């Protein structure tokens, strides 16, 4: 009887172990924007492809709109392993100690998308992602959300129009210097808090690509919008390094393929979605949209040019020059 009981217990243990072996690997993918933004759609695309290519061995749980963590909290959560994957804006890595990523915040440093991709897809982009590894982070890809526009409750046609305005920014020394160069007072706020801050007058205006403005309904509480394309907003898709390195090699390869697919998809829809969002803001009729004249654009460039020199000691003069050389080829 004792032998039978042991055999039965052993069989139960085997079945439990088999069940555990079949349990999917869970990837919690947290981000702070809406599902219908380029980043939000790409996260869903990654989930779909990851689960398909791994045949269910991986389950991706996507948490949009700061459901789990706000801007400042999510990187710490990733490092602690509370989530496995994020796609923070490139400005977020400065406070983490990798200040070189703030080069992406420099005003007017990328003359076109082709110039941008020459940096993100080339040696410069790869070397920057490598700098995250000592922080326990593996960089997988760059995602794109295009060029930023400015908004406020007054027209913003010339640098002088910014004087004294409280402008919301991400936590970035470059963006702080940018707003100060325009005569504004920069205010760091989490993305999830921006709409209410604009609505209540805690801040007077902000900068964002049109897709973020529209999906967060910022245009409903901003009377004026200027298509300035003065700066860039992109993201790095990152994963907890210990988790990533611990995956079976075949699964990791399948997830890399899923990420390549999601990245190609994201880049294809980013400009389209921003164009559609700007048109939707126009049709909503609550916001006056203004396009800078060539002369006005030149005045903005002149006002913001000193920011690059100011940030050389923080970001690295060599890196800024490398980016400038690379973008000049396009």
Protein Blocks (a to p, Z undefined) as FASTA:
>chain_A
ZZmmmmmmmmmmmmmmmmmmmpccddddddfbdfkbmklmmmmmmmmmmmmmnnopaccd
ddehhlmbcfklmmmmmmnopambdcddfklmmmnopamlmmmmpghkbgbfklmmmmmm
mmklmmmmmmmmmnopacfbdcdebjaddddfbdcfbfklmgopacdddddfklmmmmmm
nopacddddfklmmmmmmnomambdcddfklmmmnommmmcfbdcdfklaccdddddddf
klmmmpcfklmmmmmmmmmmmmmmmmmmmmmmmmmmmmmmmmnopaccddddfklmmmmm
mmmmmmmmmmmmmnopklmmmmmmmmmmZZ
